[in-house]
């Protein structure tokens, strides 16, 4: 088990996804953010089934930074309820995991 985490969120606009990613890395809340374009999301919102084209952000961070990252997402995101799902990384390339740890404060 490591203290590395992957956090997922989605954005409706590429410009917003880029802005959030850049800010998270700049603030040292994330070592890296991948933006995956054109994911189709089907979800229930306010009693209705909705479909949207979104951008998926895959955020690499540490357990110690997740709460601050969650706060930043709430601040930066245009969605009323932004997705913020944390996944524990149990193993991986030691040099890569070390780089994440060194990049996040």
C-alpha positions, 0 to 999 in steps of 0.5 A: 500500500502507498500513500498515492491517490488518483482522484477523478473529476469531470468538466463540461468544457476543455478550457475549464479542465485545463484551468483546473489541471494547471491550478492543481499542479501549480498549487502542488496539490497534484503531480500530474493531471491527465485530461481525457477528452470526449467521455460520454456521461449518463447520470441522474440529476434532479430527478431526470436522466441526463447525457453530457459530453465531458472531459475526465481529469485523472489527478495524481496526488497523495493521501495528505493532499486529498482534502485540500485538493477537494476544497480546491475543486469545489472552489475552481469547478463550475458544477454545483456538485463536482465529482471527486472520487479518490482511488488508493494506489496499492502499487506501482513503479517506485520511481514514478510513485516517488516522483508524485510524492516529491511533487505534491506538498 
